[in-house]
Amino acid sequence: MPTTTKRVQYVLGTLSDEDLDWLVAIGQRQSIPPKTNLIESGAPTDAIYLILEGQFAVMTDAHGGHPIAYLASGDVAGEISFMDAAPPSATVQAIEPSLVVSIPKNELASRLHYDICFAARFYEAMAVLLSVRLRATLKQVERPAMIPVEPDISRYNLEMADKWELGNVRYDWLLRRLRHEAFQTL
């Protein structure tokens, strides 16, 4: 089964430490069992999701419910509907036990409205995230099978590469923090 790279790394590398603390504070950890829809095509969603563990299949009705892509640890789901306010165009379903952090859209929208510096960092990160995903999708179309396409970090400018590396560190920190909080609540 294909896996994806940690696309959220650029997001985490672009946001500040305070931004991440806020996201963790408002985010809700959710365990998602296999065959459970995280997002359903056409149905409004109230969150965007940072995938911490597990894998998800992305499916559309046009492809008969067959996966057209996969999301895994480090990916983001639901961001497109947040950006354009249209209902999701695909269903995102867990294919193994998974762990996500759901970020409520209404709280995120409120913070983006009153904190212009956060908004600038967030929208920059989303633009690059969607750009990386689109480039990977276009490369995928050229391949005969669903072979994962890793971003070529060497093609990034120095600032983007630095953010990517900082995102790696922050992603590991985020996982440790959330796992520690889960252990504390047992």
Secondary structure, DSSP 8 states (H G I E B T S, - for coil): ------THHHHHHHS-HHHHHHHHHH-EEEEE-TT-EEE-TTS--SEEEEEEESEEEEE-GGGTT-EEEEEETT-EESHHHHHH----SSEEEESS-EEEEEEEHHHHHHHHHH-HHHHHHHHHHHHHHHHHHHHHHHHHHHSSS-------GGGS-HHHHHHHHHHHHHHHHHHHHHHHHHHHT-
